[in-house]
Amino acid sequence: MKVCVVGTGYVGLVTGACLAYAGHQVVCVDNNAAKVALMQAGQSPIYEPGLTDIMQAAMQAGALQFTTDLAAGVTHGEVLFIAVGTPPLPTGESDTRYVEAVARGIGQHLTTGYKVIVNKSTVPIGSGDWVRRIVLDAIAERSEPVTAQFDVVSNPEFLREGSAVYDSFNPDRIVLGGSSQKALDRMQALYAPIINRCFAENSDLPPVPVVTTDLSSAETIKYAANAFLATKISFINEIANICDRVGADVTQVAQGIGLDSRIGSKFLQAGIGWGGSCFPKDVAALVHTADDYGYEAELLKAAVSTNSRQRILAVEKLQQVLGILKGKTIGLLGLTFKPDTDDMRDTPALDLIAQLNRLGAKVKAYDPMYLEDSHGFHTVPDQVILTSTPEQLAENCDAIVLVTDWQQFQELDYANLAQQMNLAILIDGRNYLNPETIAEAGFYYVGIGRPAAGNPLAAMRSLRQQVPA
Ligand code: NAD
């Protein structure tokens, strides 16, 4: 099938590349000429495991092209995906201006035939009908007759950054919302190779469930899914904060409750809060929609406020151990909101950097994705000094905060890192490391909702040795 994907970010590029790899003829459109040039050269502008390989394979097979020319994409596609960003406005609403621009552009360039326009972006509930209206208005403004017909389908995306390619070929479900059977049938045909697990890790599993709904239910499913997951994390973080006060260990509590099949063990890792480009904005948008319709979403608001506090909990823990932070040097181990991505949008590291700077601390960071001042299309705030190795990070630090659970942080030589530091203090913001191992390496280990490990006085010894007698 001929497919056009507008917007080649984490969702659009992965969707376009996977559909091309699965045998469709895909044209990806982006209005960022620098990104398009990079992709035309076979390079991905984002870091996503496995993406470059499938992109290059699909390009070599002649199934995947990149352009800035929306008209060419619209003419090509029988299915037109809108996959542009919907970032948050200060009010919590989604900024839908990019979706609007693409919908108008589609209306300006439709000519003949029948097209299915697909909202893949996470859009406010009701956007399916809104997109239809914008396309119709753009068609009406044209002087020439337009014979093209179209339907709008909502097809929310559930991929996780860091395993987006895997998720695209192995989805838990595909959600299709719309009222036109013709459009829904076309979408089923488009996804047939994925539904039938032709590219799945385990092709023997039954077909991927397809949930077919009306437009606004599909749009709501996306928000409800993210709001549930965010709330589940806020829940375990709240339990962790109680554990901290009563001396319990939240990792054991999570194991104990997670084995209950009604609860499940996923998204029960306590830490320094949720972030990234989706949870914060999607929960805020759902709260805003509820407000718009006269309902106060108290549970979701509580999940958000628990998270805001949690995102700077590491600062509180640093204060408890170090006292005054002014003049101290704090190293952040990791910057991204989770491992295996370069996405810096709304990562808790940003709150930590801002707060530590405000309190007069110097902030250094090591992240395998950000060894230089800027990387790709994301930038790191000026107030943080980037280092190229964990050892450089540790040098003269008064404490390290593990922000991101990158796999390689399990294997660091912590005894060596402790030697480089003024004070060997480690705040494990993801409960990712083994407290005893880290304590044996010479650190005073502080986790989230679990007992500390190690000897704080020993961890301070190196500083005392520097003080003249
Ligand atoms: P992104 O910011 O990474 O990418 C958006 C792309 O759209 C950019 O490359 C930008 O240049 C391009 N663009 C903007 N306006 C354009 C226009 N008028 N014409 C052509 N291209 C244009 O965004 P993303 O993270 O891929 O998210 C896209 C949507 O998918 C959002 O609504 C998001 O909420 C949703 N979503 C994201 C994820 C995720 O993990 N990132 C997961 C599920 C759903």
Residues whose N, C-alpha, C, O or C-beta is under 5 A from the ligand:
A	BS01	NAD	V6 G7 T8 G9 Y10 V11 G12 V29 D30 N31 N32 A83 V84 G85 T86 Y98 A101 V102 K120 S121 T122 E157 F158 L159 R160 E161 S277
